[in-house]
Amino acid sequence: MSGYMKALRYVTWLTQLGLSVAVPLVGFILLGVWLRDSRGWGGWTVPVGIGLGLLGAAGGLYNSFKTLNRMLKQDEDKPRPGTNRHE
């Protein structure tokens, strides 16, 4: 894989990392605020939304780092062109 494509691959991963952490957090907080304001469920919905958002963000972070680890392992396993591997 060329250097440009490799860099593009990591930039794409970084964008996905940001989305997989931010979207669950913001989404659950907004859901908690919406349930409080429009449905009258009480003030407890916002802290629950924050908690669920943090759990979702942590899950997204974990999965993103697992993917990064797999990508780095694939790059290590491929022999570099022009190298002599004495095994």
N, CA, C and O atoms as CSV, one atom per row, in Angstrom:
chain,resi,resn,atom,element,x,y,z
A,1,MET,N,N,0.854,-1.167,0.000
A,1,MET,CA,C,0.000,0.000,0.000
A,1,MET,C,C,0.902,1.232,0.000
A,1,MET,O,O,1.867,1.300,0.760
A,2,SER,N,N,0.585,2.200,-0.850
A,2,SER,CA,C,1.414,3.396,-0.943
A,2,SER,C,C,1.254,4.267,0.310
A,2,SER,O,O,0.304,4.113,1.077
A,3,GLY,N,N,2.189,5.163,0.488
A,3,GLY,CA,C,2.165,6.027,1.656
A,3,GLY,C,C,0.941,6.920,1.715
A,3,GLY,O,O,0.397,7.177,2.789
A,4,TYR,N,N,0.508,7.394,0.545
A,4,TYR,CA,C,-0.678,8.253,0.490
A,4,TYR,C,C,-1.928,7.489,0.921
A,4,TYR,O,O,-2.746,7.997,1.689
A,5,MET,N,N,-2.063,6.278,0.425
A,5,MET,CA,C,-3.243,5.480,0.776
A,5,MET,C,C,-3.226,5.077,2.251
A,5,MET,O,O,-4.271,5.006,2.898
A,6,LYS,N,N,-2.038,4.817,2.765
A,6,LYS,CA,C,-1.912,4.472,4.176
A,6,LYS,C,C,-2.309,5.657,5.056
A,6,LYS,O,O,-3.014,5.486,6.051
A,7,ALA,N,N,-1.860,6.850,4.692
A,7,ALA,CA,C,-2.227,8.049,5.445
A,7,ALA,C,C,-3.725,8.304,5.364
A,7,ALA,O,O,-4.351,8.664,6.361
A,8,LEU,N,N,-4.297,8.118,4.188
A,8,LEU,CA,C,-5.743,8.293,4.016
A,8,LEU,C,C,-6.518,7.293,4.862
A,8,LEU,O,O,-7.576,7.613,5.403
A,9,ARG,N,N,-5.990,6.094,4.972
A,9,ARG,CA,C,-6.633,5.057,5.785
A,9,ARG,C,C,-6.668,5.466,7.256
A,9,ARG,O,O,-7.677,5.273,7.933
A,10,TYR,N,N,-5.568,6.030,7.746
A,10,TYR,CA,C,-5.518,6.443,9.150
A,10,TYR,C,C,-6.343,7.708,9.402
A,10,TYR,O,O,-6.911,7.862,10.483
A,11,VAL,N,N,-6.417,8.599,8.441
A,11,VAL,CA,C,-7.278,9.783,8.589
A,11,VAL,C,C,-8.741,9.353,8.642
A,11,VAL,O,O,-9.529,9.892,9.420
A,12,THR,N,N,-9.091,8.389,7.817
A,12,THR,CA,C,-10.459,7.859,7.845
A,12,THR,C,C,-10.758,7.214,9.186
A,12,THR,O,O,-11.850,7.383,9.728
A,13,TRP,N,N,-9.793,6.474,9.727
A,13,TRP,CA,C,-9.983,5.868,11.038
A,13,TRP,C,C,-10.162,6.929,12.120
A,13,TRP,O,O,-10.988,6.773,13.019
A,14,LEU,N,N,-9.387,8.004,12.031
A,14,LEU,CA,C,-9.481,9.070,13.022
A,14,LEU,C,C,-10.841,9.755,12.973
A,14,LEU,O,O,-11.409,10.089,14.013
A,15,THR,N,N,-11.364,9.965,11.769
A,15,THR,CA,C,-12.698,10.539,11.623
A,15,THR,C,C,-13.743,9.611,12.222
A,15,THR,O,O,-14.643,10.068,12.928
A,16,GLN,N,N,-13.638,8.324,11.954
A,16,GLN,CA,C,-14.569,7.351,12.509
A,16,GLN,C,C,-14.479,7.307,14.025
A,16,GLN,O,O,-15.497,7.150,14.699
A,17,LEU,N,N,-13.285,7.443,14.569
A,17,LEU,CA,C,-13.109,7.479,16.020
A,17,LEU,C,C,-13.888,8.642,16.621
A,17,LEU,O,O,-14.609,8.474,17.605
A,18,GLY,N,N,-13.739,9.815,16.027
A,18,GLY,CA,C,-14.455,10.979,16.541
A,18,GLY,C,C,-15.957,10.807,16.484
A,18,GLY,O,O,-16.665,11.164,17.426
A,19,LEU,N,N,-16.444,10.264,15.387
A,19,LEU,CA,C,-17.888,10.057,15.253
A,19,LEU,C,C,-18.399,8.991,16.213
A,19,LEU,O,O,-19.462,9.154,16.812
A,20,SER,N,N,-17.658,7.908,16.364
A,20,SER,CA,C,-18.142,6.823,17.217
A,20,SER,C,C,-18.095,7.185,18.696
A,20,SER,O,O,-18.735,6.520,19.511
A,21,VAL,N,N,-17.354,8.220,19.057
A,21,VAL,CA,C,-17.344,8.677,20.443
A,21,VAL,C,C,-18.363,9.804,20.653
A,21,VAL,O,O,-19.066,9.821,21.663
A,22,ALA,N,N,-18.447,10.739,19.711
A,22,ALA,CA,C,-19.288,11.921,19.894
A,22,ALA,C,C,-20.774,11.649,19.673
A,22,ALA,O,O,-21.609,12.166,20.415
A,23,VAL,N,N,-21.113,10.856,18.674
A,23,VAL,CA,C,-22.527,10.672,18.326
A,23,VAL,C,C,-23.328,10.009,19.448
A,23,VAL,O,O,-24.402,10.512,19.777
A,24,PRO,N,N,-22.868,8.907,20.056
A,24,PRO,CA,C,-23.672,8.341,21.147
A,24,PRO,C,C,-23.816,9.287,22.331
A,24,PRO,O,O,-24.883,9.366,22.939
A,25,LEU,N,N,-22.745,10.004,22.660
A,25,LEU,CA,C,-22.799,10.913,23.800
A,25,LEU,C,C,-23.806,12.032,23.556
A,25,LEU,O,O,-24.682,12.275,24.386
A,26,VAL,N,N,-23.683,12.699,22.438
A,26,VAL,CA,C,-24.599,13.807,22.124
A,26,VAL,C,C,-26.027,13.294,21.933
A,26,VAL,O,O,-26.982,13.921,22.390
A,27,GLY,N,N,-26.167,12.160,21.263
A,27,GLY,CA,C,-27.498,11.616,21.001
A,27,GLY,C,C,-28.251,11.268,22.265
A,27,GLY,O,O,-29.426,11.614,22.392
A,28,PHE,N,N,-27.609,10.592,23.206
A,28,PHE,CA,C,-28.291,10.227,24.442
A,28,PHE,C,C,-28.572,11.437,25.327
A,28,PHE,O,O,-29.596,11.473,26.009
A,29,ILE,N,N,-27.687,12.420,25.329
A,29,ILE,CA,C,-27.952,13.631,26.105
A,29,ILE,C,C,-29.156,14.369,25.518
A,29,ILE,O,O,-30.038,14.809,26.255
A,30,LEU,N,N,-29.190,14.502,24.197
A,30,LEU,CA,C,-30.334,15.163,23.564
A,30,LEU,C,C,-31.624,14.386,23.795
A,30,LEU,O,O,-32.680,14.987,23.997
A,31,LEU,N,N,-31.552,13.067,23.767
A,31,LEU,CA,C,-32.742,12.261,24.054
A,31,LEU,C,C,-33.230,12.496,25.481
A,31,LEU,O,O,-34.433,12.614,25.714
A,32,GLY,N,N,-32.302,12.565,26.439
A,32,GLY,CA,C,-32.690,12.832,27.820
A,32,GLY,C,C,-33.328,14.205,27.989
A,32,GLY,O,O,-34.314,14.349,28.712
A,33,VAL,N,N,-32.768,15.216,27.325
A,33,VAL,CA,C,-33.342,16.559,27.397
A,33,VAL,C,C,-34.716,16.585,26.737
A,33,VAL,O,O,-35.642,17.208,27.256
A,34,TRP,N,N,-34.853,15.912,25.600
A,34,TRP,CA,C,-36.142,15.878,24.902
A,34,TRP,C,C,-37.201,15.166,25.742
A,34,TRP,O,O,-38.341,15.625,25.811
A,35,LEU,N,N,-36.846,14.063,26.375
A,35,LEU,CA,C,-37.805,13.362,27.226
A,35,LEU,C,C,-38.201,14.214,28.424
A,35,LEU,O,O,-39.355,14.187,28.850
A,36,ARG,N,N,-37.266,14.960,28.962
A,36,ARG,CA,C,-37.574,15.828,30.096
A,36,ARG,C,C,-38.495,16.966,29.690
A,36,ARG,O,O,-39.469,17.257,30.384
A,37,ASP,N,N,-38.190,17.620,28.558
A,37,ASP,CA,C,-38.936,18.812,28.175
A,37,ASP,C,C,-40.279,18.506,27.525
A,37,ASP,O,O,-41.278,19.148,27.850
A,38,SER,N,N,-40.319,17.545,26.619
A,38,SER,CA,C,-41.564,17.331,25.873
A,38,SER,C,C,-42.474,16.296,26.522
A,38,SER,O,O,-43.693,16.384,26.372
A,39,ARG,N,N,-41.939,15.347,27.218
A,39,ARG,CA,C,-42.757,14.295,27.824
A,39,ARG,C,C,-42.940,14.464,29.321
A,39,ARG,O,O,-43.765,13.781,29.928
A,40,GLY,N,N,-42.181,15.365,29.918
A,40,GLY,CA,C,-42.326,15.631,31.346
A,40,GLY,C,C,-41.889,14.467,32.225
A,40,GLY,O,O,-42.502,14.208,33.260
A,41,TRP,N,N,-40.859,13.778,31.832
A,41,TRP,CA,C,-40.410,12.609,32.591
A,41,TRP,C,C,-39.595,12.981,33.821
A,41,TRP,O,O,-39.306,12.106,34.637
A,42,GLY,N,N,-39.221,14.222,33.983
A,42,GLY,CA,C,-38.480,14.631,35.164
A,42,GLY,C,C,-37.003,14.824,34.867
A,42,GLY,O,O,-36.505,14.477,33.796
A,43,GLY,N,N,-36.320,15.393,35.859
A,43,GLY,CA,C,-34.923,15.739,35.692
A,43,GLY,C,C,-33.982,14.550,35.681
A,43,GLY,O,O,-32.812,14.701,35.329
A,44,TRP,N,N,-34.455,13.377,36.056
A,44,TRP,CA,C,-33.574,12.213,36.105
A,44,TRP,C,C,-33.187,11.706,34.721
A,44,TRP,O,O,-32.228,10.947,34.589
A,45,THR,N,N,-33.926,12.119,33.682
A,45,THR,CA,C,-33.636,11.600,32.340
A,45,THR,C,C,-32.309,12.133,31.787
A,45,THR,O,O,-31.638,11.438,31.024
A,46,VAL,N,N,-31.927,13.345,32.159
A,46,VAL,CA,C,-30.677,13.908,31.641
A,46,VAL,C,C,-29.462,13.178,32.224
A,46,VAL,O,O,-28.577,12.806,31.454
A,47,PRO,N,N,-29.370,12.952,33.536
A,47,PRO,CA,C,-28.224,12.167,34.036
A,47,PRO,C,C,-28.193,10.737,33.480
A,47,PRO,O,O,-27.120,10.192,33.222
A,48,VAL,N,N,-29.364,10.139,33.298
A,48,VAL,CA,C,-29.392,8.801,32.697
A,48,VAL,C,C,-28.896,8.873,31.253
A,48,VAL,O,O,-28.159,7.995,30.807
A,49,GLY,N,N,-29.298,9.918,30.521
A,49,GLY,CA,C,-28.810,10.106,29.153
A,49,GLY,C,C,-27.308,10.311,29.104
A,49,GLY,O,O,-26.632,9.801,28.210
A,50,ILE,N,N,-26.785,11.063,30.072
A,50,ILE,CA,C,-25.331,11.270,30.137
A,50,ILE,C,C,-24.627,9.938,30.409
A,50,ILE,O,O,-23.617,9.625,29.779
A,51,GLY,N,N,-25.163,9.161,31.345
A,51,GLY,CA,C,-24.562,7.864,31.654
A,51,GLY,C,C,-24.584,6.917,30.468
A,51,GLY,O,O,-23.578,6.283,30.151
A,52,LEU,N,N,-25.736,6.824,29.811
A,52,LEU,CA,C,-25.824,5.959,28.636
A,52,LEU,C,C,-24.925,6.457,27.503
A,52,LEU,O,O,-24.322,5.661,26.783
A,53,GLY,N,N,-24.842,7.773,27.355
A,53,GLY,CA,C,-23.966,8.341,26.338
A,53,GLY,C,C,-22.505,8.025,26.603
A,53,GLY,O,O,-21.751,7.718,25.679
A,54,LEU,N,N,-22.104,8.100,27.873
A,54,LEU,CA,C,-20.724,7.757,28.220
A,54,LEU,C,C,-20.434,6.282,27.974
A,54,LEU,O,O,-19.350,5.926,27.511
A,55,LEU,N,N,-21.404,5.426,28.284
A,55,LEU,CA,C,-21.214,4.001,28.002
A,55,LEU,C,C,-21.098,3.743,26.499
A,55,LEU,O,O,-20.249,2.967,26.060
A,56,GLY,N,N,-21.951,4.394,25.722
A,56,GLY,CA,C,-21.882,4.241,24.270
A,56,GLY,C,C,-20.581,4.781,23.705
A,56,GLY,O,O,-19.999,4.184,22.800
A,57,ALA,N,N,-20.120,5.915,24.237
A,57,ALA,CA,C,-18.859,6.492,23.781
A,57,ALA,C,C,-17.683,5.582,24.140
A,57,ALA,O,O,-16.759,5.412,23.345
A,58,ALA,N,N,-17.721,5.001,25.335
A,58,ALA,CA,C,-16.650,4.084,25.738
A,58,ALA,C,C,-16.636,2.846,24.841
A,58,ALA,O,O,-15.569,2.357,24.471
A,59,GLY,N,N,-17.811,2.346,24.494
A,59,GLY,CA,C,-17.881,1.202,23.587
A,59,GLY,C,C,-17.340,1.546,22.209
A,59,GLY,O,O,-16.617,0.752,21.608
A,60,GLY,N,N,-17.688,2.727,21.706
A,60,GLY,CA,C,-17.159,3.163,20.416
A,60,GLY,C,C,-15.660,3.353,20.444
A,60,GLY,O,O,-14.972,3.022,19.478
A,61,LEU,N,N,-15.148,3.882,21.539
A,61,LEU,CA,C,-13.707,4.063,21.694
A,61,LEU,C,C,-12.990,2.712,21.723
A,61,LEU,O,O,-11.951,2.539,21.086
A,62,TYR,N,N,-13.547,1.769,22.459
A,62,TYR,CA,C,-12.957,0.432,22.544
A,62,TYR,C,C,-12.922,-0.234,21.167
A,62,TYR,O,O,-11.894,-0.779,20.763
A,63,ASN,N,N,-14.040,-0.188,20.455
A,63,ASN,CA,C,-14.088,-0.808,19.131
A,63,ASN,C,C,-13.146,-0.122,18.146
A,63,ASN,O,O,-12.542,-0.784,17.303
A,64,SER,N,N,-13.018,1.194,18.248
A,64,SER,CA,C,-12.115,1.913,17.348
A,64,SER,C,C,-10.660,1.544,17.606
A,64,SER,O,O,-9.888,1.377,16.662
A,65,PHE,N,N,-10.285,1.417,18.859
A,65,PHE,CA,C,-8.905,1.029,19.159
A,65,PHE,C,C,-8.634,-0.425,18.791
A,65,PHE,O,O,-7.513,-0.772,18.419
A,66,LYS,N,N,-9.647,-1.272,18.892
A,66,LYS,CA,C,-9.494,-2.651,18.436
A,66,LYS,C,C,-9.236,-2.680,16.926
A,66,LYS,O,O,-8.398,-3.445,16.448
A,67,THR,N,N,-9.956,-1.845,16.188
A,67,THR,CA,C,-9.761,-1.761,14.746
A,67,THR,C,C,-8.369,-1.225,14.418
A,67,THR,O,O,-7.708,-1.733,13.512
A,68,LEU,N,N,-7.919,-0.201,15.150
A,68,LEU,CA,C,-6.575,0.334,14.924
A,68,LEU,C,C,-5.512,-0.724,15.188
A,68,LEU,O,O,-4.548,-0.842,14.432
A,69,ASN,N,N,-5.683,-1.480,16.239
A,69,ASN,CA,C,-4.735,-2.538,16.562
A,69,ASN,C,C,-4.689,-3.569,15.438
A,69,ASN,O,O,-3.609,-4.027,15.064
A,70,ARG,N,N,-5.836,-3.935,14.904
A,70,ARG,CA,C,-5.889,-4.893,13.802
A,70,ARG,C,C,-5.216,-4.319,12.548
A,70,ARG,O,O,-4.511,-5.037,11.840
A,71,MET,N,N,-5.433,-3.025,12.274
A,71,MET,CA,C,-4.803,-2.395,11.115
A,71,MET,C,C,-3.283,-2.360,11.261
A,71,MET,O,O,-2.562,-2.633,10.302
A,72,LEU,N,N,-2.799,-2.030,12.444
A,72,LEU,CA,C,-1.352,-1.993,12.675
A,72,LEU,C,C,-0.733,-3.380,12.577
A,72,LEU,O,O,0.379,-3.539,12.073
A,73,LYS,N,N,-1.456,-4.376,13.061
A,73,LYS,CA,C,-0.953,-5.752,12.977
A,73,LYS,C,C,-0.866,-6.206,11.521
A,73,LYS,O,O,0.081,-6.902,11.153
A,74,GLN,N,N,-1.833,-5.828,10.688
A,74,GLN,CA,C,-1.787,-6.172,9.270
A,74,GLN,C,C,-0.592,-5.511,8.601
A,74,GLN,O,O,0.065,-6.123,7.759
A,75,ASP,N,N,-0.307,-4.272,8.965
A,75,ASP,CA,C,0.835,-3.572,8.374
A,75,ASP,C,C,2.160,-4.216,8.782
A,75,ASP,O,O,3.104,-4.247,7.993
A,76,GLU,N,N,2.234,-4.729,10.007
A,76,GLU,CA,C,3.462,-5.378,10.469
A,76,GLU,C,C,3.686,-6.712,9.771
A,76,GLU,O,O,4.824,-7.082,9.480
A,77,ASP,N,N,2.608,-7.431,9.503
A,77,ASP,CA,C,2.716,-8.761,8.928
A,77,ASP,C,C,3.147,-8.746,7.472
A,77,ASP,O,O,3.716,-9.727,6.994
A,78,LYS,N,N,2.892,-7.663,6.758
A,78,LYS,CA,C,3.251,-7.593,5.351
A,78,LYS,C,C,4.750,-7.333,5.210
A,78,LYS,O,O,5.282,-6.425,5.849
A,79,PRO,N,N,5.436,-8.124,4.377
A,79,PRO,CA,C,6.862,-7.850,4.174
A,79,PRO,C,C,7.051,-6.553,3.398
A,79,PRO,O,O,6.308,-6.267,2.459
A,80,ARG,N,N,8.026,-5.791,3.788
A,80,ARG,CA,C,8.305,-4.536,3.111
A,80,ARG,C,C,9.051,-4.826,1.813
A,80,ARG,O,O,9.904,-5.712,1.770
A,81,PRO,N,N,8.738,-4.097,0.777
A,81,PRO,CA,C,9.460,-4.348,-0.477
A,81,PRO,C,C,10.935,-3.994,-0.338
A,81,PRO,O,O,11.295,-2.983,0.265
A,82,GLY,N,N,11.762,-4.829,-0.896
A,82,GLY,CA,C,13.195,-4.568,-0.878
A,82,GLY,C,C,13.893,-5.034,0.373
A,82,GLY,O,O,15.084,-4.772,0.546
A,83,THR,N,N,13.189,-5.717,1.251
A,83,THR,CA,C,13.850,-6.225,2.447
A,83,THR,C,C,14.068,-7.718,2.282
A,83,THR,O,O,13.319,-8.394,1.576
A,84,ASN,N,N,15.076,-8.212,2.925
A,84,ASN,CA,C,15.407,-9.616,2.856
A,84,ASN,C,C,15.050,-10.226,4.208
A,84,ASN,O,O,15.731,-9.973,5.202
A,85,ARG,N,N,14.002,-11.016,4.251
A,85,ARG,CA,C,13.570,-11.615,5.503
A,85,ARG,C,C,14.253,-12.979,5.670
A,85,ARG,O,O,13.973,-13.920,4.929
A,86,HIS,N,N,15.131,-13.065,6.632
A,86,HIS,CA,C,15.813,-14.319,6.914
A,86,HIS,C,C,15.070,-15.034,8.017
A,86,HIS,O,O,15.198,-14.708,9.197
A,87,GLU,N,N,14.298,-16.006,7.610
A,87,GLU,CA,C,13.516,-16.740,8.611
A,87,GLU,C,C,13.959,-18.172,8.670
A,87,GLU,O,O,13.420,-18.954,9.453
